Amino acid sequence: MSAFFLVLRLVTAWFLAYLAVAIFFSEVILDAIGLHDSEGFFVLIGFIIAGLVASVAFSHLRRVRLIADRLDRSTLANRHRRQIEIPFDSNEAFAIVDAAIRELPGTHNVISARDSLQVRAKVTRINPYNDVPDGQPERRWLGPRRNQILATVTPNGSAGTVMLVCEPERPAWTDIFLVDDGTNLENAEAISRALTRRVAEHRRNEQASALQTVTEKELMAARLSLLQAQVEPHFLYNTLASAQLLTRTDPERADQMLGNLILYLRHSLPRAGVSMSTFGEELERARAYLDILKIRMGSRLNLQIEVPDELHGLMVPPMMLQTLVENAIKHGLEPKSGGGNIWILARAFDRSVAITVGDDGRGFSAEGGGTGIGLANLRERLRLAFGDAASFSIAANFPSGVAATITVPNSTLKENQPWQAA
């Protein structure tokens, strides 16, 4: 029914225009062609004009149906207009709309106003019925026909609403007489498809980025768990052997050793979903480890700890302190005949905390100090947890031994709280 009214409107408009011309200029026209009082001539011309207008209207409707795949009231009413929701903020939606319009074939004179979120453009209209070579616009005595596009983005919370208007480049009242052969509907459909494609591509990129982030986090957690789960087997065997021997000679010290071993293992086993620990927990594990060794080494081992209470909540990678303590024992004090001292110190600065484990043992000797795997793992844990915000250094102690220092962000400060989620 809407199609019928469109054809009727065009035919009626042209008939009335022709009737007005015939009434006011009939004498002039008849004199020019040598006819007088010939009403049949005007009737014939009227039928010819009506037929031509009807054929143009039907061709227009056919192209609209081919483009939209349907021909109903909604299609005809909205063939020049679209309202599209883009699920991005208005600035991003504007950038997508601007890019889609610029890539439309035949687009020129594009004017983008980012502040007002508007894009205006002219589009050269290709006549779909004429065989014009190389895609050039049809040239008429009034010049090439053009369409125009106006796109306005309206902010809608976290989304943007695009009002797209595609219309002929001529006064609106001429729509009573003329059609655009469906070219503006074609432009609107093309821009809508481009927007859909760009939104889908943006979503795919977001999903790929999110998947990559999740994969990196899972990989980081797995690597941290693997590094954390390195409990020295020889230490465990030696402690159990010593405890078994003490149960026969000194049950009280055996019970003390097993209690420290339980405490040490409780803090050493990896916990699911936990990639960071507090310095207080790490200090408790190191103390349990050293208390076990003190029972085994006796007076050959002395421990001094200077850590302010407010730093017990500092977030650090698990097994970090333990690695430094084990190195100090294994490569510093155990090879030394008389044993020695171990110091655990922590000092807070403006935005960082320096943690030092020192000993007065053998130091950097010619025999070497192991394979270095433990310290390499420690550096890797620091990198995974803090990136470039943490550092590690090791130097000779005076007068003997080694001092290893780790510097990490001070997560006990409010401005450094995000480090707790690392």
Secondary structure, DSSP 8 states (H G I E B T S, - for coil): -HHHHHHHHHHHHHHHHHHHHHHHHHHHHHHHHT--S-HHHHHHHHHHHHHHHHHHHHHHHHHHHHHHS--SHHHHHTTTEEEEEESS-HHHHHHHHHHHHHTSTTEEEEEEETTTTEEEEEEE---TTS--GGG-----TT---EEEEEEEEEEETTEEEEEEEEEESS-GGGGGT---TTHHHHHHHHHHHHHHHHHHHHHHHHHHHHHHHHHHHHHHHHHHHHHHT---HHHHHHHHHHHHHHHHH-HHHHHHHHHHHHHHHHHHS--TT---EEHHHHHHHHHHHHHHHHHHHGGGEEEEEE--GGGTT-EE-TTHHHHHHHHIIIIIITTSTT-EEEEEEEEE-SSEEEEEEEE-SS-S-TT----SHHHHHHHHHHHHHHGGG-EEEEEE-SSSSEEEEEEEE-TTSGGGGGGGG-
